């Protein structure tokens, strides 16, 4: 398996920051009460990871070891500031809903961790791909958890889509459960913890089944031919 395939596999599944590393859980649990909120924060995180990984990789030979963490934080903070101001200008209502969790991307351990563990040790190409895949893996969990909580909590999907896609998207909301009174706990912090726990448990179950199948496949290919 080449390095690019391994990066894709790690970011989306094997080393997913939300399911395996369990990093960045504060915004993940706080804003994922709808699909759109999760998607908005996820896209901001992807942009931050890709841009920070690329810049850290480009500057890795110029950054002294004793100052690398402060420099990484400054790079990430600058990128997040640009994203925050852009969201405030073009997606103001969504920006108000996400609130403090946009600037808090600076303190997301997964972003600093990728800069330190990967981008600072690899060329620009792999570093950019690593940032993209880690961001996509994190965003996928944000959207999945947001969808679960929105569906159980209020019986809809993609409510308030216009916050991200403009006035033309006001009709994007899907009412899955008609005359549904909602389940408040799904929209509150306990619902976020329970939902994430179920997703992590499902991933672990899938990994266990895949692990048990692999030895059988190996045995089948190495079985001696008789006759």
C-alpha positions as CSV (number, residue, x, y, z in Angstrom):
1,X,0.0,0.0,0.0
2,X,1.5,3.4,-1.0
3,X,1.7,6.4,1.3
4,X,-1.3,8.1,-0.3
5,X,-3.6,5.1,0.1
6,X,-2.5,4.8,3.7
7,X,-3.2,8.5,4.3
8,X,-6.7,8.1,2.9
9,X,-7.5,5.0,4.9
10,X,-6.1,6.5,8.2
11,X,-8.0,9.8,7.8
12,X,-11.4,8.4,6.9
13,X,-11.4,5.3,9.0
14,X,-8.4,3.7,10.7
15,X,-7.2,6.8,12.5
16,X,-10.3,9.0,12.3
17,X,-9.8,11.9,14.8
18,X,-13.3,11.8,16.1
19,X,-13.7,8.0,16.4
20,X,-10.2,6.7,17.2
21,X,-8.1,9.7,18.5
22,X,-11.3,11.1,20.2
23,X,-9.9,14.7,19.7
24,X,-11.9,17.8,19.1
25,X,-14.9,16.5,21.0
26,X,-16.0,19.8,22.5
27,X,-17.2,21.4,19.2
28,X,-18.2,18.0,17.9
29,X,-20.7,17.4,20.7
30,X,-21.7,21.1,21.1
31,X,-22.9,22.1,17.6
32,X,-24.0,18.8,16.0
33,X,-27.8,19.2,16.8
34,X,-28.4,19.6,13.0
35,X,-26.8,18.5,9.8
36,X,-26.1,22.0,8.6
37,X,-24.4,23.1,11.9
38,X,-22.1,20.0,11.7
39,X,-21.4,20.6,8.0
40,X,-20.5,24.2,8.6
41,X,-18.1,23.5,11.4
42,X,-16.7,20.5,9.4
43,X,-15.9,22.6,6.3
44,X,-14.2,25.2,8.5
45,X,-12.1,22.4,10.1
46,X,-11.2,21.0,6.7
47,X,-10.0,24.3,5.4
48,X,-7.9,24.8,8.6
49,X,-6.3,21.4,8.4
50,X,-5.4,21.6,4.7
51,X,-4.0,25.2,4.9
52,X,-2.1,24.6,8.2
53,X,-0.6,21.3,7.1
54,X,0.4,22.8,3.8
55,X,2.1,25.9,5.4
56,X,3.8,23.8,8.1
57,X,5.2,21.4,5.5
58,X,6.4,24.3,3.3
59,X,8.2,25.9,6.3
60,X,9.3,22.8,8.1
61,X,13.0,23.3,7.3
62,X,12.9,27.0,8.4
63,X,11.1,26.5,11.8
64,X,13.6,25.8,14.6
65,X,12.7,22.8,16.8
66,X,12.5,24.8,20.0
67,X,9.9,27.2,18.6
68,X,7.9,24.8,16.5
69,X,4.8,24.6,18.7
70,X,4.3,28.4,19.1
71,X,4.9,28.8,15.3
72,X,2.3,26.1,14.6
73,X,-0.2,27.8,16.8
74,X,0.4,31.1,15.2
75,X,-0.1,29.6,11.7
76,X,-3.3,27.9,12.8
77,X,-4.6,31.0,14.5
78,X,-4.0,33.1,11.4
79,X,-5.9,30.7,9.2
80,X,-8.8,30.4,11.6
81,X,-9.0,34.2,11.9
82,X,-9.4,34.4,8.1
83,X,-12.1,31.7,8.1
84,X,-13.9,33.3,11.0
85,X,-14.0,36.7,9.3
86,X,-15.1,35.2,6.0
87,X,-17.9,33.3,7.7
88,X,-19.0,36.4,9.5
89,X,-19.2,38.2,6.2
90,X,-20.8,35.6,4.0
91,X,-22.6,33.2,6.4
92,X,-23.4,35.6,9.2
93,X,-26.4,33.7,10.6
94,X,-24.5,30.4,10.6
95,X,-21.6,32.1,12.1
96,X,-23.8,33.4,15.0
97,X,-25.1,29.9,15.6
98,X,-21.6,28.3,15.7
99,X,-20.4,31.1,17.8
100,X,-17.3,30.6,20.0
101,X,-16.6,27.2,18.4
102,X,-15.2,28.7,15.2
103,X,-12.3,30.5,17.0
104,X,-11.9,27.5,19.2
105,X,-10.7,25.5,16.2
106,X,-7.3,27.0,17.1
107,X,-7.2,24.8,20.2
108,X,-8.4,21.6,18.4
109,X,-5.7,19.0,19.4
110,X,-6.2,17.1,16.2
111,X,-5.1,20.1,14.1
112,X,-2.0,20.8,16.2
113,X,-1.3,17.1,16.3
114,X,-1.3,16.7,12.5
115,X,1.0,19.6,12.1
116,X,3.4,18.1,14.6
117,X,3.1,14.4,13.8
118,X,2.8,14.6,10.0
119,X,3.1,17.9,8.2
120,X,6.4,18.9,9.9
121,X,7.9,15.6,8.7
122,X,6.6,15.2,5.2
123,X,6.5,17.0,1.8
124,X,3.7,19.3,0.8
125,X,1.7,16.8,-1.3
126,X,1.2,14.1,1.4
127,X,0.7,16.9,4.1
128,X,-2.1,18.4,2.1
129,X,-3.8,15.1,1.5
130,X,-3.4,14.2,5.2
131,X,-5.1,17.4,6.2
132,X,-7.9,16.8,3.7
133,X,-8.6,13.2,4.7
134,X,-8.4,14.0,8.5
135,X,-10.8,16.9,7.9
136,X,-13.2,14.8,5.8
137,X,-13.2,12.0,8.4
138,X,-14.0,14.5,11.2
139,X,-16.6,16.2,9.1
140,X,-18.3,12.9,8.2
141,X,-18.8,12.2,11.9
142,X,-20.1,15.8,12.5
143,X,-22.7,15.4,9.8
144,X,-23.6,11.8,10.8
145,X,-24.0,12.8,14.4
146,X,-25.9,15.9,13.5
147,X,-28.2,13.9,11.3
148,X,-29.0,11.4,14.0
149,X,-29.7,14.1,16.6
150,X,-31.8,16.2,14.2
151,X,-33.9,13.3,13.1
152,X,-34.5,11.9,16.6
153,X,-34.8,15.4,18.1
154,X,-37.2,17.1,15.7
155,X,-38.0,14.6,12.9
156,X,-36.3,16.5,10.1
157,X,-33.1,16.6,8.1
158,X,-31.3,19.6,6.5
159,X,-33.4,22.1,8.4
160,X,-32.1,25.7,8.0
161,X,-30.1,24.7,4.9
162,X,-30.5,28.3,3.7
163,X,-27.9,29.3,6.4
164,X,-25.2,27.7,4.2
165,X,-26.7,27.5,0.7
166,X,-28.7,30.7,0.5
167,X,-32.4,31.6,0.2
168,X,-32.8,29.1,-2.7
169,X,-32.2,26.3,-0.2
170,X,-35.2,27.1,2.1
171,X,-37.0,24.1,0.5
172,X,-34.2,21.7,1.2
173,X,-35.5,20.7,4.6
174,X,-36.9,17.2,4.7
175,X,-39.7,16.3,7.2
176,X,-39.1,12.6,7.9
177,X,-41.6,12.2,10.7
178,X,-44.9,14.0,10.3
179,X,-46.6,15.4,13.4
180,X,-43.6,14.5,15.5
181,X,-43.3,16.2,18.8
182,X,-39.6,15.6,19.1
183,X,-37.3,14.0,21.6
184,X,-35.6,16.8,23.5
185,X,-32.7,14.8,25.0
186,X,-31.3,14.1,21.5
187,X,-30.8,17.8,21.0
188,X,-29.1,18.3,24.4
189,X,-25.5,17.3,25.5
190,X,-26.5,13.8,26.8
191,X,-27.9,13.0,23.3
192,X,-24.6,14.0,21.8
193,X,-22.6,11.7,24.1
194,X,-25.0,8.8,23.6
195,X,-24.9,9.3,19.8
196,X,-21.2,9.5,19.6
197,X,-20.8,6.4,21.8
198,X,-23.1,4.4,19.5
199,X,-21.1,5.5,16.4
200,X,-17.8,4.5,18.1
201,X,-19.3,1.2,19.2
202,X,-20.4,0.5,15.6
203,X,-17.0,1.3,14.2
204,X,-15.3,-1.0,16.7
205,X,-17.8,-3.8,15.9
206,X,-17.1,-3.4,12.1
207,X,-13.3,-3.5,12.8
208,X,-13.7,-6.7,14.9
209,X,-15.6,-8.4,12.1
210,X,-13.0,-7.3,9.5
211,X,-10.2,-8.6,11.7
212,X,-11.8,-12.0,12.1
213,X,-12.3,-12.3,8.4
214,X,-8.7,-11.5,7.4
215,X,-7.1,-14.6,9.0
216,X,-9.7,-16.9,7.2
217,X,-8.9,-15.2,3.9
218,X,-5.2,-15.8,4.5
219,X,-5.8,-19.5,5.4
220,X,-7.9,-19.9,2.2
221,X,-5.1,-18.6,0.0
222,X,-2.3,-20.5,1.6
223,X,-4.2,-23.9,1.8
224,X,-2.1,-26.6,0.0
225,X,-3.4,-28.1,-3.2
226,X,-3.8,-31.9,-2.9
227,X,-4.6,-34.6,-5.5
